Amino acid sequence: MLEQLTDLPAGVLGFTAVGELHADDYRDVLLPAIERAIADGGKVRILLEFPTFDGLSAGALWEDLKMGVEHLTHWKRIALVTDIEWMIHLTKLFGWMTPGEMKQFPLSERTAAIVWVASD
């Protein structure tokens, strides 16, 4: 399940993952927020917080890939906030493939992640 964060600066979207992610998390929560941000200003700045991660369904994986491709030119910055080792490792290996800038922050540096994702 994705929960939208409300304590972020204007122009920054934020979500925290709770439990397992499903296709409807993307369709009903993430995608509408991203499309509103694009309509309002064009570039998406997003903070994704994963204190834990219970996985994602095949449908969620498909929605994630689709969303990334459909909005390829609209990503500005993505801050991944987590202490999950495999996510950190994959971000280091494949973060360059992500559209826009991507940077990983430990949970203890959430405030720094917010400052980075909001800045130019």
BELRA-V273308 format. One record per pair of residues at least 24 apart in sequence whose C-alpha atoms are under 10 Angstrom apart, sorted by the first residue. I is the first residue (numbers start at 0). J is the second residue. Records with the same first field share a line. If there is no record, write none. Layout:
BEGIN
I: J ; J
END
This chain:
BEGIN
0: 24 ; 25 ; 28 ; 53 ; 55
1: 25 ; 27 ; 28 ; 29 ; 47 ; 48 ; 49
2: 28 ; 29 ; 48
3: 28 ; 29 ; 32 ; 46 ; 47
4: 46 ; 47 ; 48
6: 113
7: 45 ; 46 ; 110 ; 113 ; 114 ; 117
8: 113 ; 114 ; 116 ; 117
9: 117
10: 36 ; 39 ; 40 ; 42 ; 43 ; 44 ; 45 ; 116 ; 117
11: 36 ; 42 ; 43 ; 44 ; 45 ; 46 ; 76 ; 77 ; 113 ; 116 ; 117 ; 118
12: 36 ; 43 ; 44 ; 45 ; 46 ; 47 ; 77 ; 113 ; 116 ; 117
13: 44 ; 45 ; 46 ; 47 ; 48 ; 77 ; 78 ; 113
14: 45 ; 46 ; 47 ; 48 ; 49
15: 46 ; 47 ; 48 ; 49 ; 50 ; 51 ; 80
16: 47 ; 48 ; 49 ; 50 ; 51 ; 52 ; 53 ; 54
17: 48 ; 49 ; 50 ; 51 ; 52 ; 53 ; 54
18: 49 ; 50 ; 51 ; 52 ; 53 ; 54 ; 55
19: 51 ; 52 ; 53 ; 54 ; 55 ; 56 ; 59
20: 52 ; 53 ; 54 ; 55 ; 56 ; 57 ; 58 ; 59 ; 60
21: 54 ; 55 ; 56 ; 57 ; 58 ; 59 ; 60 ; 61 ; 62 ; 63
22: 55 ; 56 ; 57 ; 58 ; 59 ; 60 ; 61 ; 62 ; 63
23: 58 ; 59 ; 62
24: 58 ; 59 ; 62 ; 63
25: 58 ; 59 ; 60 ; 61 ; 62 ; 63 ; 66
26: 59 ; 62 ; 63 ; 66
29: 63 ; 66
30: 62 ; 63 ; 66
33: 66 ; 70 ; 73 ; 74
34: 70 ; 73
36: 73
37: 70 ; 73 ; 74
40: 73
41: 72 ; 73 ; 74 ; 75
42: 70 ; 72 ; 73 ; 74 ; 75 ; 76 ; 99
43: 70 ; 72 ; 73 ; 74 ; 75 ; 76 ; 77 ; 99 ; 116
44: 73 ; 74 ; 75 ; 76 ; 77 ; 78 ; 99 ; 100 ; 101 ; 113 ; 115 ; 116 ; 117 ; 118
45: 74 ; 75 ; 76 ; 77 ; 78 ; 79 ; 101 ; 112 ; 113 ; 116 ; 117
46: 76 ; 77 ; 78 ; 79 ; 80 ; 101 ; 102 ; 103 ; 109 ; 112 ; 113 ; 115 ; 116 ; 117
47: 77 ; 78 ; 79 ; 80 ; 81 ; 103 ; 112
48: 78 ; 79 ; 80 ; 81 ; 82 ; 104 ; 105 ; 106 ; 109 ; 112
49: 79 ; 80 ; 81 ; 82 ; 83 ; 86 ; 105 ; 106
50: 80 ; 81 ; 82 ; 83 ; 105 ; 106
51: 81 ; 82 ; 83
52: 81 ; 83 ; 86
67: 97 ; 98
68: 98
70: 98
71: 97 ; 98 ; 99
72: 98 ; 99
73: 98 ; 99
74: 98 ; 99 ; 100 ; 101
75: 99 ; 100 ; 101 ; 116 ; 117 ; 119
76: 100 ; 101 ; 102 ; 115 ; 116 ; 117 ; 118 ; 119
77: 101 ; 102 ; 103 ; 112 ; 115 ; 116 ; 117
78: 102 ; 103 ; 104 ; 109 ; 111 ; 112 ; 113 ; 114 ; 115 ; 116 ; 117
79: 103 ; 104 ; 105 ; 106 ; 109 ; 112 ; 116
80: 104 ; 105 ; 106 ; 107 ; 108 ; 109 ; 110 ; 111 ; 112 ; 113
81: 105 ; 106 ; 107 ; 108 ; 109
82: 106 ; 107
END
